[in-house]
Amino acid sequence: MAKFVVGITGGIGSGKTAVSDRFRELGVTVVDADVAARVVVEPGQPGLDDITARFGTDILNGDGTLDRAALRARVFENPAERHWLERTLHPRINRLIADDLAAAASAYAVLVNPLMRGRDPRADRILVVDVPEELQIARTVARDNVDEEQTRAIIASQLDRASRRHLADDLVSNDGSLADLHAAVDRLHRCYLRLAAKGTETA
């Protein structure tokens, strides 16, 4: 396992993918909790079997894959169903994340966790990707084909901006150009390489 792990979080539309893509270009192993969450509900996985047993096969697309929009509509405003879904999937997601971190061969690894609500015990440092809320909304509406009201509801369900910033050991403001963002990530990469090397020396 990578001895040094950087946890990345940020609200919807903040640019976590652009940041993690840059780390990947720099040769860093990137483990994404969203990707793990998709893997555990692929056809043939026990997670998907559990979901269809509870909600029925109308929660599936024609090709047998999970209809995420239909599932989201079923659980988003139903706390009991949402909690059931979390209890069912989170242990599987966490096992997959642990396996991927254990396999990391780079000097340090990045763990992207959009739903981080406090310090993640798997991460040595927390990097928050920060943008103003209005920019979050504009990006999400353009990218995800959702309306502003839905986007505001999603933002309201996530950790608020001030609390997220309070979590941060490091902060990247993603309200400029992609070149600006890459330059900020490159600076952090050099810092994390030093920290990872220092951790290896003292281990």
Secondary structure as a PSIPRED ss2 file (coil, helix, strand):
# PSIPRED VFORMAT (PSIPRED V4.0)

   1 M C   1.000  0.000  0.000
   2 A C   1.000  0.000  0.000
   3 K C   1.000  0.000  0.000
   4 F C   1.000  0.000  0.000
   5 V E   0.000  0.000  1.000
   6 V E   0.000  0.000  1.000
   7 G E   0.000  0.000  1.000
   8 I E   0.000  0.000  1.000
   9 T E   0.000  0.000  1.000
  10 G C   1.000  0.000  0.000
  11 G C   1.000  0.000  0.000
  12 I C   1.000  0.000  0.000
  13 G C   1.000  0.000  0.000
  14 S C   1.000  0.000  0.000
  15 G C   1.000  0.000  0.000
  16 K H   0.000  1.000  0.000
  17 T H   0.000  1.000  0.000
  18 A H   0.000  1.000  0.000
  19 V H   0.000  1.000  0.000
  20 S H   0.000  1.000  0.000
  21 D H   0.000  1.000  0.000
  22 R H   0.000  1.000  0.000
  23 F H   0.000  1.000  0.000
  24 R H   0.000  1.000  0.000
  25 E H   0.000  1.000  0.000
  26 L C   1.000  0.000  0.000
  27 G C   1.000  0.000  0.000
  28 V C   1.000  0.000  0.000
  29 T E   0.000  0.000  1.000
  30 V E   0.000  0.000  1.000
  31 V E   0.000  0.000  1.000
  32 D E   0.000  0.000  1.000
  33 A H   0.000  1.000  0.000
  34 D H   0.000  1.000  0.000
  35 V H   0.000  1.000  0.000
  36 A H   0.000  1.000  0.000
  37 A H   0.000  1.000  0.000
  38 R H   0.000  1.000  0.000
  39 V H   0.000  1.000  0.000
  40 V C   1.000  0.000  0.000
  41 V C   1.000  0.000  0.000
  42 E C   1.000  0.000  0.000
  43 P C   1.000  0.000  0.000
  44 G C   1.000  0.000  0.000
  45 Q C   1.000  0.000  0.000
  46 P H   0.000  1.000  0.000
  47 G H   0.000  1.000  0.000
  48 L H   0.000  1.000  0.000
  49 D H   0.000  1.000  0.000
  50 D H   0.000  1.000  0.000
  51 I H   0.000  1.000  0.000
  52 T H   0.000  1.000  0.000
  53 A H   0.000  1.000  0.000
  54 R H   0.000  1.000  0.000
  55 F H   0.000  1.000  0.000
  56 G C   1.000  0.000  0.000
  57 T H   0.000  1.000  0.000
  58 D H   0.000  1.000  0.000
  59 I H   0.000  1.000  0.000
  60 L E   0.000  0.000  1.000
  61 N C   1.000  0.000  0.000
  62 G C   1.000  0.000  0.000
  63 D C   1.000  0.000  0.000
  64 G C   1.000  0.000  0.000
  65 T C   1.000  0.000  0.000
  66 L E   0.000  0.000  1.000
  67 D C   1.000  0.000  0.000
  68 R H   0.000  1.000  0.000
  69 A H   0.000  1.000  0.000
  70 A H   0.000  1.000  0.000
  71 L H   0.000  1.000  0.000
  72 R H   0.000  1.000  0.000
  73 A H   0.000  1.000  0.000
  74 R H   0.000  1.000  0.000
  75 V H   0.000  1.000  0.000
  76 F C   1.000  0.000  0.000
  77 E C   1.000  0.000  0.000
  78 N C   1.000  0.000  0.000
  79 P H   0.000  1.000  0.000
  80 A H   0.000  1.000  0.000
  81 E H   0.000  1.000  0.000
  82 R H   0.000  1.000  0.000
  83 H H   0.000  1.000  0.000
  84 W H   0.000  1.000  0.000
  85 L H   0.000  1.000  0.000
  86 E H   0.000  1.000  0.000
  87 R H   0.000  1.000  0.000
  88 T H   0.000  1.000  0.000
  89 L H   0.000  1.000  0.000
  90 H H   0.000  1.000  0.000
  91 P H   0.000  1.000  0.000
  92 R H   0.000  1.000  0.000
  93 I H   0.000  1.000  0.000
  94 N H   0.000  1.000  0.000
  95 R H   0.000  1.000  0.000
  96 L H   0.000  1.000  0.000
  97 I H   0.000  1.000  0.000
  98 A H   0.000  1.000  0.000
  99 D H   0.000  1.000  0.000
 100 D H   0.000  1.000  0.000
 101 L H   0.000  1.000  0.000
 102 A H   0.000  1.000  0.000
 103 A C   1.000  0.000  0.000
 104 A C   1.000  0.000  0.000
 105 A C   1.000  0.000  0.000
 106 S C   1.000  0.000  0.000
 107 A C   1.000  0.000  0.000
 108 Y C   1.000  0.000  0.000
 109 A E   0.000  0.000  1.000
 110 V E   0.000  0.000  1.000
 111 L E   0.000  0.000  1.000
 112 V E   0.000  0.000  1.000
 113 N C   1.000  0.000  0.000
 114 P C   1.000  0.000  0.000
 115 L C   1.000  0.000  0.000
 116 M C   1.000  0.000  0.000
 117 R C   1.000  0.000  0.000
 118 G C   1.000  0.000  0.000
 119 R C   1.000  0.000  0.000
 120 D C   1.000  0.000  0.000
 121 P C   1.000  0.000  0.000
 122 R C   1.000  0.000  0.000
 123 A C   1.000  0.000  0.000
 124 D C   1.000  0.000  0.000
 125 R E   0.000  0.000  1.000
 126 I E   0.000  0.000  1.000
 127 L E   0.000  0.000  1.000
 128 V E   0.000  0.000  1.000
 129 V E   0.000  0.000  1.000
 130 D E   0.000  0.000  1.000
 131 V C   1.000  0.000  0.000
 132 P C   1.000  0.000  0.000
 133 E H   0.000  1.000  0.000
 134 E H   0.000  1.000  0.000
 135 L H   0.000  1.000  0.000
 136 Q H   0.000  1.000  0.000
 137 I H   0.000  1.000  0.000
 138 A H   0.000  1.000  0.000
 139 R H   0.000  1.000  0.000
 140 T H   0.000  1.000  0.000
 141 V H   0.000  1.000  0.000
 142 A H   0.000  1.000  0.000
 143 R H   0.000  1.000  0.000
 144 D H   0.000  1.000  0.000
 145 N C   1.000  0.000  0.000
 146 V C   1.000  0.000  0.000
 147 D C   1.000  0.000  0.000
 148 E H   0.000  1.000  0.000
 149 E H   0.000  1.000  0.000
 150 Q H   0.000  1.000  0.000
 151 T H   0.000  1.000  0.000
 152 R H   0.000  1.000  0.000
 153 A H   0.000  1.000  0.000
 154 I H   0.000  1.000  0.000
 155 I H   0.000  1.000  0.000
 156 A H   0.000  1.000  0.000
 157 S H   0.000  1.000  0.000
 158 Q C   1.000  0.000  0.000
 159 L C   1.000  0.000  0.000
 160 D C   1.000  0.000  0.000
 161 R H   0.000  1.000  0.000
 162 A H   0.000  1.000  0.000
 163 S H   0.000  1.000  0.000
 164 R H   0.000  1.000  0.000
 165 R H   0.000  1.000  0.000
 166 H H   0.000  1.000  0.000
 167 L H   0.000  1.000  0.000
 168 A C   1.000  0.000  0.000
 169 D C   1.000  0.000  0.000
 170 D E   0.000  0.000  1.000
 171 L E   0.000  0.000  1.000
 172 V E   0.000  0.000  1.000
 173 S E   0.000  0.000  1.000
 174 N C   1.000  0.000  0.000
 175 D C   1.000  0.000  0.000
 176 G C   1.000  0.000  0.000
 177 S C   1.000  0.000  0.000
 178 L H   0.000  1.000  0.000
 179 A H   0.000  1.000  0.000
 180 D H   0.000  1.000  0.000
 181 L H   0.000  1.000  0.000
 182 H H   0.000  1.000  0.000
 183 A H   0.000  1.000  0.000
 184 A H   0.000  1.000  0.000
 185 V H   0.000  1.000  0.000
 186 D H   0.000  1.000  0.000
 187 R H   0.000  1.000  0.000
 188 L H   0.000  1.000  0.000
 189 H H   0.000  1.000  0.000
 190 R H   0.000  1.000  0.000
 191 C H   0.000  1.000  0.000
 192 Y H   0.000  1.000  0.000
 193 L H   0.000  1.000  0.000
 194 R H   0.000  1.000  0.000
 195 L H   0.000  1.000  0.000
 196 A H   0.000  1.000  0.000
 197 A H   0.000  1.000  0.000
 198 K H   0.000  1.000  0.000
 199 G H   0.000  1.000  0.000
 200 T H   0.000  1.000  0.000
 201 E H   0.000  1.000  0.000
 202 T H   0.000  1.000  0.000
 203 A C   1.000  0.000  0.000
